[in-house]
Amino acid sequence: MSTRTDLLELSVDALTALSNAGFVKRAQKDVVEGKLPEIEQQDDGTVLARYADGVTTTLPPGLPLREARCSCPATGLCRHRVTLVLAYQSRFAGQAGDKRDSAPWCPSTLAGAVELLPRATLDQARRMAAARPAIRLSAGSTPTARLPMCDVRFLSRTSLALARCDCRQAENCAHIALAVWAFAQGERQQPGFAGMTVELDLGAGAAPAQLQDDSGAYEAIVALASQLWLDGTSQNPMLVDTRFEKALQEAGKPGWRWVLEALAQLRGALAGQHARASNADPATLLHLVSMLMARLGAARAQTPLPASQILGVGVSGEVALDHLRLVPMGSQCWSGEAAEGVRLIWADPDTLAVTVMEKTWPRADTGTGAVALRDRRLVGMPLHRLAASQIVTRAARRRANGLLTVGTAATQTSALPLSGSAWDTLASPLRQPDVASLRAHLRSLPPDFVRPLHAIEHVHVVPVAALVDCLWDAASQSLCARVQVAAGEDDLLTLRLRHDPATPGAIDALARALEDEPLAVAGSVSSEAGQLGMTPLALLTAHGLQVPQLAAQGTPAKLASGRHDDKSALHALLEGTIDLLAHSLRQGLRHQGDAALGRAAQQAAALRAAGLGRCAEALATAMDSVKNSDARVLPERLAALYALLHTLASDS
């Protein structure tokens, strides 16, 4: 009788992923104290555990851990099932040797087990595969497949039943079948790969699937972008509502998920500008309009990435998730004339996925009944407490762009104290050890306009070795600090947080947290003039997690005045051109007259004199489109110009 390799190779981390940390810790304690059940392995491989309290647990081969039969009153997964695995390992590990292997492996070896899944599951998987989803694969000791809506991890080299998906079904689901097929395809295309993205193709080399006729959607979006550029984003939003509805309707017909999400982001930013929201920024609107057009352009061009992946064809709008543990990464807040809101950012330590919880409330008038934004309640807790707690839930639903809704029932969702080592469980690429690794990761990514669209981009955690300086820039109303991430004089990261009336205590709270010798910082990372910068969302100190945007207003911090102004003349020229485009989008090219065209001509001449001939030619060509009333090509040309300027400004 051979031993159960699938049980012997499960690590503590794998057991935690299959159950939860509480059950594993309780089971480990029982093992240390010698409170082990009697273990019996039957001829067919079934493992039977008999406990001293009379409970019996049975785990046949090929079944997920949660489907083991247990006589205890628990309706779901219980500690007896977890203890069975540890007790089995304790008894048989010495006889069979250590079955745990840290060497990389490929789940394509489990392809035969996929064919044994229920017919309904396989039929569902084949229907999903027909949409040719793009799946990102990562090899290693725990291979991972990131599907458009779910993440699949393979915790056992020998048992498909121990593969874990973060959807509601969790085990033996259609997503796991897709992941195995994707690994098999990746192994055929690039044997021994460490990481790659495949467009799943069960046709074994069939020609790429033809997209539905997209002319209606493309024309509708171009018409929307043209009206925004010509009449300006400051126009009455009711005048473009019809354009938005038409674009959403047409993009929904072929199922362009990322385009639909981009349109929703653009519409929300436009509404925020008219509501005078504190986070409204002309540069943001310019970025959203340009990236939307760039995504359409990339999908229609001949690129290595399939158009279906760029547009999000076949991506579901929402998926229910299984047991989920979320670690806080900070918050973003805003306020407008009639409403205020918050975005709480979370990371899943198991899949390293970043998700966002959003909530909006009517703006409270000042007075005795007013409630500060930090004291608003979500998931049954004040925001400032929730943002520093970890969440464990079985009632979460995630949208394609990473937005998360969580049920508030006490039996389904719990907010627990955050341990000081919570961020230590985060791995690469979410957590980076130094600036060089972070820069290398960002440069390895495809452009944003061809990647899946998420509610927040480029969130990372880095350690903090020392605070170099902390200054108040009165011109930009921002706190600017430089921190040393790791050993080395050049391993510096600039933290920049702009004052926002929605978060009156944020600047002072950030200054105090930086003086408190932080251990690590989380935030949204960007590159400017070749230097990496971060908008800090949260800092981990010896006293716990500090979330500046939800901090109470306290004693003003004493900050030295100054600014880190080491930008070159070339970078200033690029920024000036981007500012010109942002101003033109806000005011509308149609309403600016000859003076605006003259300023654009001067800017083009300055770009040409600086050796940026392509930028100068693109700006001049775009302005010619305005003079010639060629509105159809205007958004495409301006999007191409912005993408070029943005790339150069990031690296100059």
C-alpha positions as CSV (number, residue, x, y, z in Angstrom):
1,M,0.0,0.0,0.0
2,S,1.6,3.3,-1.1
3,T,1.4,6.5,0.8
4,R,-0.7,9.5,-0.2
5,T,1.8,11.7,-1.9
6,D,-0.8,14.4,-2.4
7,L,-1.2,14.8,1.4
8,L,2.5,14.5,2.2
9,E,3.5,17.3,-0.1
10,L,1.1,19.9,1.3
11,S,3.0,22.7,3.1
12,V,1.5,24.8,5.9
13,D,1.0,27.6,3.5
14,A,-0.9,25.3,1.2
15,L,-3.1,24.0,4.0
16,T,-3.8,27.6,5.0
17,A,-4.9,28.4,1.4
18,L,-7.2,25.3,1.4
19,S,-8.7,26.1,4.8
20,N,-7.9,29.1,6.9
21,A,-5.1,30.2,9.3
22,G,-7.2,29.6,12.4
23,F,-7.8,25.9,11.7
24,V,-4.1,25.4,10.7
25,K,-2.8,27.0,13.9
26,R,-5.2,24.9,16.0
27,A,-4.2,21.7,14.2
28,Q,-0.5,22.6,14.6
29,K,-1.0,23.1,18.4
30,D,-2.7,19.7,18.6
31,V,0.3,18.1,16.8
32,V,2.8,19.8,19.2
33,E,0.8,18.6,22.2
34,G,0.5,15.1,20.9
35,K,-3.3,15.3,20.5
36,L,-3.3,13.3,17.3
37,P,-6.1,11.1,16.0
38,E,-5.6,7.5,15.1
39,I,-4.8,7.4,11.4
40,E,-5.7,4.4,9.2
41,Q,-5.1,4.2,5.4
42,Q,-7.4,1.7,3.6
43,D,-6.5,-0.3,0.6
44,D,-8.2,2.2,-1.9
45,G,-6.1,5.1,-0.4
46,T,-8.9,6.5,1.8
47,V,-7.5,8.0,5.0
48,L,-9.6,7.6,8.1
49,A,-8.9,9.7,11.3
50,R,-10.5,8.8,14.6
51,Y,-10.4,11.4,17.3
52,A,-10.5,10.9,21.1
53,D,-13.9,12.8,21.3
54,G,-15.5,10.2,19.0
55,V,-15.3,12.3,15.8
56,T,-14.3,10.4,12.6
57,T,-13.1,12.1,9.5
58,T,-12.7,10.3,6.1
59,L,-10.8,11.6,3.1
60,P,-10.9,9.5,-0.1
61,P,-8.3,10.1,-2.8
62,G,-9.2,12.6,-5.5
63,L,-11.5,14.7,-3.3
64,P,-10.8,18.3,-2.2
65,L,-10.1,18.7,1.5
66,R,-13.4,20.5,2.2
67,E,-15.3,17.5,0.7
68,A,-13.8,15.1,3.3
69,R,-16.6,13.4,5.4
70,C,-16.6,14.4,9.1
71,S,-19.0,13.4,11.8
72,C,-18.6,16.7,13.8
73,P,-21.5,19.3,13.7
74,A,-19.6,21.8,11.5
75,T,-21.5,22.5,8.3
76,G,-18.4,23.5,6.4
77,L,-14.7,23.1,6.6
78,C,-13.5,22.1,10.2
79,R,-10.3,21.7,12.1
80,H,-10.7,17.9,12.0
81,R,-10.1,17.8,8.3
82,V,-7.0,20.0,8.6
83,T,-5.7,17.9,11.5
84,L,-6.1,14.7,9.5
85,V,-3.5,16.0,7.0
86,L,-1.0,17.0,9.6
87,A,-1.5,13.8,11.5
88,Y,-1.0,11.8,8.3
89,Q,2.2,13.7,7.6
90,S,3.4,13.1,11.2
91,R,2.9,9.4,10.8
92,F,4.0,8.7,7.3
93,A,6.5,11.4,6.4
94,G,9.4,9.5,8.0
95,Q,8.6,6.3,6.0
96,A,8.1,8.0,2.6
97,G,10.7,10.7,2.9
98,D,10.1,14.4,2.4
99,K,7.7,14.7,-0.6
100,R,7.8,18.5,-0.6
101,D,9.8,19.9,-3.5
102,S,10.6,23.5,-4.1
103,A,11.6,23.0,-7.8
104,P,9.5,24.6,-10.4
105,W,6.9,22.4,-12.2
106,C,4.2,22.7,-14.8
107,P,0.5,21.7,-14.1
108,S,0.3,20.4,-17.6
109,T,1.0,17.0,-16.0
110,L,-2.5,17.2,-14.5
111,A,-4.2,17.3,-18.0
112,G,-5.4,13.7,-17.6
113,A,-7.1,14.5,-14.3
114,V,-9.0,17.4,-16.0
115,E,-10.8,15.0,-18.3
116,L,-12.2,13.2,-15.2
117,L,-14.0,16.3,-14.0
118,P,-17.8,16.2,-14.1
119,R,-19.2,16.6,-17.6
120,A,-21.1,19.8,-16.7
121,T,-17.8,21.4,-15.4
122,L,-15.9,20.4,-18.6
123,D,-18.7,21.8,-20.8
124,Q,-18.6,25.1,-18.9
125,A,-14.9,25.2,-19.3
126,R,-15.0,24.6,-23.0
127,R,-17.6,27.4,-23.4
128,M,-15.3,29.7,-21.5
129,A,-12.4,28.6,-23.6
130,A,-14.2,29.4,-26.8
131,A,-13.8,33.1,-25.9
132,R,-10.0,32.6,-26.1
133,P,-9.3,34.3,-22.7
134,A,-5.8,35.7,-22.1
135,I,-4.3,33.9,-19.1
136,R,-1.1,35.0,-17.3
137,L,1.0,32.0,-16.2
138,S,3.7,32.0,-13.5
139,A,5.8,28.8,-12.9
140,G,7.5,27.9,-9.7
141,S,6.9,25.6,-6.7
142,T,3.3,26.9,-6.6
143,P,2.3,27.6,-10.2
144,T,-0.3,30.3,-10.6
145,A,-2.7,31.1,-13.5
146,R,-4.3,34.5,-13.5
147,L,-7.5,34.4,-15.5
148,P,-9.4,37.6,-16.3
149,M,-11.7,37.1,-13.3
150,C,-10.0,34.5,-11.1
151,D,-6.7,33.3,-9.8
152,V,-5.8,29.6,-9.7
153,R,-3.0,28.1,-7.6
154,F,-1.7,24.5,-7.9
155,L,-0.8,23.3,-4.4
156,S,-0.1,19.7,-5.3
157,R,1.9,18.1,-8.1
158,T,-0.2,15.0,-8.1
159,S,-3.8,15.9,-7.2
160,L,-6.0,18.3,-9.2
161,A,-8.4,18.2,-6.3
162,L,-5.9,20.3,-4.3
163,A,-5.7,23.1,-6.8
164,R,-7.3,26.2,-5.4
165,C,-9.4,28.9,-7.3
166,D,-10.6,32.0,-5.6
167,C,-14.1,31.8,-7.1
168,R,-17.0,30.7,-5.0
169,Q,-16.7,27.0,-6.0
170,A,-13.0,27.1,-5.1
171,E,-12.1,23.5,-6.1
172,N,-12.6,21.3,-9.2
173,C,-14.2,24.3,-11.0
174,A,-14.1,25.2,-14.7
175,H,-11.4,27.9,-14.1
176,I,-9.0,25.2,-12.9
177,A,-9.5,23.3,-16.1
178,L,-8.8,26.4,-18.1
179,A,-5.6,27.0,-16.1
180,V,-4.3,23.4,-16.8
181,W,-5.1,23.8,-20.5
182,A,-3.3,27.2,-20.5
183,F,-0.2,25.7,-18.9
184,A,-0.2,22.8,-21.4
185,Q,-0.4,25.3,-24.3
186,G,2.4,27.5,-22.7
187,E,4.6,24.4,-22.3
188,R,4.1,23.6,-26.0
189,Q,4.9,27.1,-27.1
190,Q,7.9,27.8,-24.7
191,P,9.1,24.7,-22.8
192,G,10.4,25.5,-19.4
193,F,9.0,29.0,-19.2
194,A,9.1,31.0,-16.0
195,G,6.2,33.3,-16.9
196,M,4.2,34.1,-19.9
197,T,0.7,35.1,-21.2
198,V,-1.2,32.9,-23.5
199,E,-4.4,33.3,-25.4
200,L,-6.1,30.0,-24.8
201,D,-6.6,28.1,-28.0
202,L,-8.1,24.6,-27.8
203,G,-8.1,24.5,-31.6
204,A,-4.4,23.5,-31.6
205,G,-3.1,26.2,-33.9
206,A,-6.3,27.4,-35.4
207,A,-6.4,30.9,-36.8
208,P,-7.1,33.7,-34.3
209,A,-10.8,34.2,-33.7
210,Q,-12.4,37.0,-35.6
211,L,-13.9,39.7,-33.5
212,Q,-17.4,40.8,-34.2
213,D,-17.9,43.8,-36.4
214,D,-16.7,46.6,-34.3
215,S,-17.3,49.6,-36.6
216,G,-20.3,50.7,-34.6
217,A,-18.5,50.7,-31.3
218,Y,-15.4,52.3,-32.7
219,E,-17.3,55.1,-34.4
220,A,-19.4,55.8,-31.3
221,I,-16.3,56.2,-29.1
222,V,-14.5,58.3,-31.6
223,A,-17.5,60.6,-31.8
224,L,-17.6,60.9,-28.0
225,A,-13.9,61.7,-27.8
226,S,-14.2,64.2,-30.7
227,Q,-16.9,66.1,-28.9
228,L,-14.9,66.2,-25.7
229,W,-11.9,67.6,-27.5
230,L,-13.8,70.1,-29.6
231,D,-16.3,71.4,-27.0
232,G,-14.3,70.7,-23.8
233,T,-14.9,68.7,-20.7
234,S,-16.2,71.8,-19.0
235,Q,-19.3,71.8,-21.1
236,N,-22.6,70.7,-19.5
237,P,-22.3,66.9,-19.0
238,M,-25.9,66.5,-20.2
239,L,-24.6,67.4,-23.7
240,V,-22.4,64.3,-23.8
241,D,-24.7,61.9,-22.0
242,T,-26.2,60.7,-25.2
243,R,-22.7,60.1,-26.6
244,F,-21.8,58.1,-23.5
245,E,-24.9,56.0,-23.6
246,K,-24.3,55.2,-27.3
247,A,-20.7,54.3,-26.7
248,L,-21.5,52.1,-23.8
249,Q,-24.3,50.4,-25.7
250,E,-22.1,49.7,-28.8
251,A,-19.1,48.6,-26.8
252,G,-21.3,46.2,-24.9
253,K,-22.5,44.3,-28.0
254,P,-19.1,42.7,-28.8
255,G,-18.3,42.4,-25.0
256,W,-15.4,44.9,-24.8
257,R,-15.1,44.7,-21.0
258,W,-12.0,46.9,-20.7
259,V,-13.4,49.5,-23.0
260,L,-16.7,49.6,-20.9
261,E,-14.7,50.0,-17.7
262,A,-12.6,52.8,-19.4
263,L,-15.8,54.6,-20.4
264,A,-17.2,54.3,-16.9
265,Q,-13.9,55.7,-15.4
266,L,-14.0,58.6,-17.9
267,R,-17.7,59.4,-17.1
268,G,-17.0,59.3,-13.4
269,A,-14.0,61.7,-13.7
270,L,-16.1,64.0,-15.8
271,A,-18.9,64.0,-13.2
272,G,-16.3,64.7,-10.5
273,Q,-15.0,67.7,-12.3
274,H,-18.4,69.3,-12.6
275,A,-19.2,68.4,-8.9
276,R,-15.9,70.2,-8.0
277,A,-14.6,67.0,-6.4
278,S,-11.3,67.5,-4.5
279,N,-9.7,64.7,-6.6
280,A,-10.7,66.2,-10.0
281,D,-7.7,67.0,-12.1
282,P,-7.5,68.0,-15.8
283,A,-4.5,65.8,-16.2
284,T,-6.5,62.8,-15.1
285,L,-9.2,63.5,-17.8
286,L,-6.5,63.9,-20.4
287,H,-5.0,60.6,-19.4
288,L,-8.3,58.7,-19.5
289,V,-9.4,60.1,-22.9
290,S,-6.0,59.4,-24.4
291,M,-5.7,55.8,-23.0
292,L,-9.2,54.9,-24.2
293,M,-8.3,55.9,-27.7
294,A,-4.9,54.3,-27.5
295,R,-6.5,51.0,-26.4
296,L,-8.8,51.1,-29.5
297,G,-5.8,51.9,-31.7
298,A,-3.7,49.1,-30.3
299,A,-6.6,46.6,-30.8
300,R,-6.9,47.6,-34.5
301,A,-3.2,47.5,-35.1
302,Q,-1.0,44.5,-35.7
303,T,0.5,43.9,-32.2
304,P,1.9,40.7,-30.5
305,L,-1.1,40.9,-28.2
306,P,-4.5,39.7,-29.5
307,A,-7.2,42.3,-29.9
308,S,-9.5,40.2,-27.7
309,Q,-7.1,40.5,-24.8
310,I,-6.6,44.3,-25.3
311,L,-10.4,44.9,-25.4
312,G,-11.4,42.4,-22.8
313,V,-13.6,40.2,-24.9
314,G,-15.2,37.4,-22.9
315,V,-14.3,38.8,-19.5
316,S,-17.2,38.5,-17.0
317,G,-18.4,41.6,-15.3
318,E,-18.5,40.1,-11.8
319,V,-17.6,36.9,-10.0
320,A,-18.4,35.6,-6.5
321,L,-15.4,34.8,-4.4
322,D,-14.7,32.0,-1.9
323,H,-13.1,32.5,1.5
324,L,-11.0,35.6,1.2
325,R,-8.5,37.3,3.5
326,L,-7.5,40.9,2.7
327,V,-4.7,42.9,4.1
328,P,-5.1,46.7,4.1
329,M,-2.9,48.9,1.8
330,G,-4.3,52.3,2.6
331,S,-7.1,54.6,1.3
332,Q,-8.0,57.5,-1.0
333,C,-10.6,60.1,-0.1
334,W,-12.5,62.8,-1.9
335,S,-15.2,65.3,-1.4
336,G,-17.4,67.4,-3.7
337,E,-20.2,69.9,-3.5
338,A,-22.9,67.3,-2.6
339,A,-21.1,64.1,-1.8
340,E,-18.0,62.6,-0.4
341,G,-16.4,59.2,-0.7
342,V,-13.6,56.8,0.0
343,R,-11.6,54.0,-1.7
344,L,-10.1,51.4,0.5
345,I,-7.3,49.4,-1.1
346,W,-6.7,45.8,-0.1
347,A,-4.3,43.0,-1.1
348,D,-4.9,39.3,-1.1
349,P,-1.8,37.7,0.3
350,D,-2.6,34.4,-1.4
351,T,-3.0,35.6,-5.0
352,L,-1.3,39.1,-4.6
353,A,-4.4,40.6,-6.3
354,V,-5.1,44.3,-5.4
355,T,-8.8,45.1,-4.9
356,V,-10.7,48.3,-4.1
357,M,-13.8,48.9,-2.0
358,E,-15.6,52.2,-2.9
359,K,-18.3,54.0,-1.0
360,T,-20.0,57.4,-1.4
361,W,-22.2,59.3,1.0
362,P,-24.2,62.5,0.7
363,R,-22.2,65.4,2.0
364,A,-23.2,66.3,5.5
365,D,-23.7,70.0,6.4
366,T,-21.6,71.4,9.1
367,G,-23.2,71.5,12.5
368,T,-24.0,69.2,15.4
369,G,-25.2,66.4,13.1
370,A,-22.2,66.4,10.8
371,V,-20.1,63.2,10.6
372,A,-16.4,63.4,9.6
373,L,-15.5,61.2,6.7
374,R,-13.1,59.2,8.8
375,D,-16.0,58.3,11.1
376,R,-18.3,57.1,8.4
377,R,-19.1,53.4,8.7
378,L,-18.4,50.5,6.3
379,V,-18.7,46.8,7.0
380,G,-19.9,47.8,10.5
381,M,-16.8,49.8,11.5
382,P,-15.6,53.4,11.3
383,L,-13.4,53.9,8.2
384,H,-10.3,54.8,10.2
385,R,-10.5,51.5,12.1
386,L,-11.5,49.4,9.1
387,A,-8.6,50.8,7.0
388,A,-6.1,49.5,9.6
389,S,-7.7,46.0,10.0
390,Q,-7.6,42.8,7.9
391,I,-10.8,41.4,6.5
392,V,-11.9,37.8,6.4
393,T,-15.0,37.2,4.4
394,R,-17.1,34.6,2.5
395,A,-19.4,37.1,1.0
396,A,-17.3,39.0,-1.5
397,R,-18.0,39.8,-5.1
398,R,-15.3,41.2,-7.4
399,R,-15.8,43.1,-10.6
400,A,-13.5,42.8,-13.6
401,N,-11.7,46.0,-12.7
402,G,-10.9,44.9,-9.1
403,L,-13.8,46.7,-7.4
404,L,-15.0,44.7,-4.4
405,T,-18.3,44.5,-2.6
406,V,-18.4,42.7,0.7
407,G,-21.4,41.4,2.6
408,T,-21.9,42.8,6.1
409,A,-23.5,39.9,7.9
410,A,-21.5,39.1,11.0
411,T,-21.4,35.4,10.1
412,Q,-19.9,36.1,6.7
413,T,-17.5,39.0,7.2
414,S,-15.1,39.8,10.1
415,A,-12.7,42.7,10.5
416,L,-9.7,41.5,12.6
417,P,-6.7,43.3,14.2
418,L,-3.7,43.6,11.9
419,S,-0.5,42.0,13.0
420,G,2.8,43.8,12.6
421,S,4.0,41.2,10.1
422,A,0.9,41.3,7.8
423,W,2.9,42.9,5.0
424,D,5.6,40.2,5.3
425,T,3.2,37.7,3.7
426,L,3.2,39.8,0.5
427,A,5.6,38.6,-2.2
428,S,6.9,39.9,-5.5
429,P,5.8,41.7,-7.6
430,L,3.5,43.4,-5.0
431,R,6.3,43.8,-2.5
432,Q,9.7,44.9,-3.9
433,P,13.0,44.9,-1.9
434,D,14.6,47.9,-3.5
435,V,14.2,50.7,-6.1
436,A,16.1,48.8,-8.8
437,S,13.8,45.8,-8.5
438,L,10.7,48.1,-8.6
439,R,12.0,49.9,-11.6
440,A,12.8,46.7,-13.4
441,H,9.3,45.3,-12.7
442,L,7.6,48.5,-14.0
443,R,9.6,48.5,-17.2
444,S,8.8,44.8,-17.8
445,L,5.1,45.6,-17.9
446,P,3.2,46.2,-21.2
447,P,1.8,49.7,-21.6
448,D,-1.3,50.4,-19.5
449,F,-3.6,50.7,-22.5
450,V,-3.1,47.1,-23.5
451,R,-3.3,45.6,-20.0
452,P,-6.5,44.7,-18.1
453,L,-8.0,47.8,-16.7
454,H,-8.0,48.1,-12.9
455,A,-9.5,50.6,-10.5
456,I,-6.0,51.4,-9.2
457,E,-2.7,50.7,-10.9
458,H,0.9,50.1,-9.8
459,V,0.3,49.7,-6.1
460,H,3.4,48.3,-4.3
461,V,5.0,47.9,-0.9
462,V,8.7,48.7,-0.3
463,P,10.7,48.7,2.9
464,V,12.0,51.9,4.4
465,A,15.5,52.0,5.7
466,A,15.8,55.7,6.6
467,L,14.2,59.1,6.1
468,V,16.5,61.4,4.1
469,D,14.4,64.6,4.2
470,C,10.8,65.8,4.5
471,L,9.8,69.2,2.9
472,W,6.7,71.2,2.4
473,D,6.3,72.5,-1.2
474,A,4.1,75.5,-0.9
475,A,3.8,76.0,-4.6
476,S,2.2,72.6,-5.2
477,Q,0.7,72.3,-1.7
478,S,2.4,69.0,-1.3
479,L,4.6,67.2,1.2
480,C,7.7,65.8,-0.5
481,A,9.9,63.3,1.3
482,R,12.8,61.1,0.2
483,V,13.3,57.8,1.9
484,Q,16.1,55.3,1.5
485,V,14.6,51.9,0.6
486,A,17.6,49.8,0.9
487,A,21.4,50.1,1.5
488,G,22.9,52.3,-1.1
489,E,23.0,56.1,-1.6
490,D,21.1,55.9,-4.9
491,D,18.3,53.6,-3.6
492,L,15.9,56.6,-2.9
493,L,12.2,56.9,-3.4
494,T,10.3,60.2,-3.4
495,L,7.0,60.2,-1.5
496,R,4.6,63.0,-2.6
497,L,1.2,63.7,-1.0
498,R,-0.8,66.8,-2.1
499,H,-3.1,68.5,0.4
500,D,-6.7,67.6,-0.1
501,P,-9.5,69.4,1.8
502,A,-11.3,66.1,2.1
503,T,-8.4,64.8,4.3
504,P,-7.4,67.8,6.5
505,G,-5.2,65.6,8.8
506,A,-3.3,63.7,6.1
507,I,-0.2,65.9,5.7
508,D,0.5,66.1,9.4
509,A,-0.2,62.4,9.9
510,L,2.2,61.5,7.1
511,A,4.9,63.7,8.5
512,R,4.5,62.2,12.0
513,A,4.6,58.6,10.6
514,L,7.8,59.4,8.7
515,E,9.4,60.7,11.8
516,D,8.3,57.4,13.6
517,E,10.9,55.4,11.7
518,P,8.5,53.5,9.4
519,L,9.3,49.9,8.5
520,A,7.5,49.9,5.1
521,V,5.3,52.1,2.9
522,A,2.6,51.2,0.4
523,G,1.4,53.4,-2.4
524,S,0.8,54.0,-6.1
525,V,4.1,54.2,-7.9
526,S,4.9,56.3,-11.0
527,S,8.0,57.5,-12.9
528,E,8.8,61.1,-13.5
529,A,11.9,62.4,-15.1
530,G,13.5,59.0,-14.8
531,Q,13.0,59.0,-11.0
532,L,10.5,56.8,-9.2
533,G,7.9,58.4,-7.0
534,M,5.1,57.2,-4.8
535,T,1.8,58.6,-3.6
536,P,1.8,57.0,-0.1
537,L,-1.4,55.3,0.9
538,A,-0.3,53.7,4.2
539,L,2.9,53.3,6.3
540,L,3.7,50.4,8.7
541,T,5.5,51.5,11.9
542,A,6.3,49.9,15.1
543,H,3.1,51.3,16.5
544,G,0.9,49.7,13.8
545,L,-0.5,50.7,10.4
546,Q,-0.8,54.4,9.7
547,V,-3.3,55.6,7.1
548,P,-2.7,59.3,6.6
549,Q,-5.9,60.0,4.5
550,L,-8.1,58.8,7.4
551,A,-6.1,60.4,10.2
552,A,-7.7,62.8,12.7
553,Q,-6.7,66.4,12.4
554,G,-4.1,67.2,15.0
555,T,-1.3,69.5,15.9
556,P,0.3,70.8,12.7
557,A,3.7,69.3,12.0
558,K,6.7,71.6,11.7
559,L,8.0,71.1,8.2
560,A,10.9,72.8,6.5
561,S,10.0,74.6,3.2
562,G,11.6,73.5,0.0
563,R,11.2,71.3,-3.1
564,H,13.1,68.6,-4.9
565,D,13.4,70.5,-8.2
566,D,16.0,68.6,-10.2
567,K,14.0,68.4,-13.4
568,S,15.8,69.2,-16.7
569,A,14.7,71.8,-19.2
570,L,13.7,69.0,-21.5
571,H,11.3,67.6,-18.9
572,A,9.9,71.0,-18.2
573,L,9.2,71.3,-22.0
574,L,7.4,68.0,-22.0
575,E,5.3,68.8,-19.0
576,G,4.4,72.2,-20.5
577,T,3.1,70.4,-23.7
578,I,1.1,68.0,-21.6
579,D,-0.4,70.9,-19.6
580,L,-1.3,72.6,-22.9
581,L,-3.2,69.5,-24.0
582,A,-5.0,69.2,-20.6
583,H,-6.0,72.9,-20.8
584,S,-7.2,72.4,-24.4
585,L,-9.3,69.4,-23.4
586,R,-10.9,71.3,-20.6
587,Q,-11.7,74.4,-22.6
588,G,-12.4,72.8,-25.9
589,L,-10.3,73.4,-29.0
590,R,-13.3,74.8,-30.9
591,H,-13.7,77.6,-28.4
592,Q,-10.0,78.7,-28.1
593,G,-9.6,80.6,-31.4
594,D,-6.4,81.6,-33.1
595,A,-4.5,82.4,-29.9
596,A,-4.6,78.8,-28.7
597,L,-3.5,77.6,-32.1
598,G,-0.6,80.1,-31.9
599,R,0.5,78.8,-28.5
600,A,0.4,75.3,-29.9
601,A,2.6,76.4,-32.9
602,Q,5.1,77.9,-30.5
603,Q,5.1,74.8,-28.4
604,A,5.7,72.7,-31.5
605,A,8.6,75.0,-32.5
606,A,10.1,74.6,-29.0
607,L,9.8,70.8,-29.3
608,R,11.5,70.8,-32.7
609,A,14.3,73.0,-31.4
610,A,14.9,70.5,-28.5
611,G,15.3,67.6,-30.9
612,L,11.8,66.2,-30.4
613,G,10.8,66.2,-34.0
614,R,8.1,63.4,-33.7
615,C,6.4,65.3,-30.9
616,A,6.5,68.5,-32.8
617,E,5.1,66.9,-35.9
618,A,2.3,65.1,-34.0
619,L,1.3,68.4,-32.3
620,A,1.2,70.3,-35.6
621,T,-0.7,67.6,-37.3
622,A,-3.3,67.5,-34.6
623,M,-3.8,71.2,-34.7
624,D,-4.2,71.0,-38.5
625,S,-7.1,68.5,-37.9
626,V,-8.9,71.3,-35.9
627,K,-8.3,73.9,-38.6
628,N,-9.5,71.4,-41.3
629,S,-12.5,70.3,-39.3
630,D,-11.3,66.7,-39.5
631,A,-12.8,65.7,-36.2
632,R,-12.6,61.9,-36.9
633,V,-8.8,61.7,-36.8
634,L,-8.3,64.3,-34.0
635,P,-8.7,61.9,-31.0
636,E,-6.4,59.3,-32.5
637,R,-3.7,61.9,-33.2
638,L,-3.9,63.5,-29.8
639,A,-3.9,60.1,-28.1
640,A,-0.7,59.1,-29.9
641,L,0.9,62.5,-29.1
642,Y,0.0,62.2,-25.4
643,A,1.3,58.6,-25.2
644,L,4.6,59.7,-26.7
645,L,4.9,62.8,-24.4
646,H,3.9,60.7,-21.3
647,T,6.5,58.0,-22.1
648,L,9.3,60.6,-22.6
649,A,8.3,62.6,-19.5
650,S,8.5,59.4,-17.4
651,D,12.0,58.6,-18.6
652,S,13.6,61.9,-19.5
